[in-house]
Amino acid sequence: MALPKPSNALLRKCKTHKLKTPMHKAFCDLVVAGWDKEDAYAFSGLWNSTYSVLMNIQDMNHLLKEDAGVVAYIDSKVKEQEAIQKKAKKAVEQAEKQDLPEIDMAAELSKEAQLKELLAAKTLHPVGSKEWLDIKRMIADISRVKQDDIQDEDEVVHFYVPIQCHNCSLYLKAKGKK
């Protein structure tokens, strides 16, 4: 089975990172993404079915340890991921440090406040754009939830509880049947 020709952009990336083929880049990306190295090696197309299992594993280990391009690419991607995780962790810590008054949180979480913010955000985007349609969808969702709340309130059943048994309509009906 012939593989499709890789794009020029992919070939440039491979050349920039000193990777031999796009399959090597795919292998590296899968390893960085957390795949088992043997699964990544097989799935990326580097596994050679004419070789023995031992030979394929040796070739994979050679790539991971001695191929300068592969080692450098994996190291750079791991460092990028660690930097992203540090930024995300720092952002979460800063958000946790901010003390918002309870009154503001309650007001922000109300459906009316959310609708006002969405309506304001909708005016910032051109009509028909992807963002505009997403905001319209969010407004419809909140409106539907709000309408469901109103319907739930209309379905409330009120019961009359008499103070004495001889005033109860159920008691009087039962007494009348006897």
MORA-V224055 format. One record per residue. OMEGA is omega as a letter, one per 20 degrees, with the letter a starting at -180 (* if undefined). Layout:
OMEGA + OMEGA
This chain:
a + r + r + a + r + a + r + r + r + r + r + r + r + a + r + a + r + r + a + a + r + r + r + r + r + r + a + a + r + r + r + a + r + r + r + a + r + r + r + a + a + a + a + r + a + a + a + a + r + r + r + r + a + r + r + a + r + r + r + r + r + r + a + a + a + r + a + a + a + a + a + a + a + r + a + r + r + r + r + r + r + r + r + r + r + r + a + r + r + r + r + r + r + r + r + a + a + r + r + r + a + a + r + a + r + r + a + a + a + a + a + r + r + r + r + r + r + r + r + a + a + a + a + a + r + a + r + r + a + a + a + r + r + r + r + r + r + r + r + r + a + r + r + r + a + r + r + r + a + r + r + r + r + a + a + a + r + a + r + r + a + r + a + a + a + r + a + a + r + r + a + r + a + r + r + a + a + *
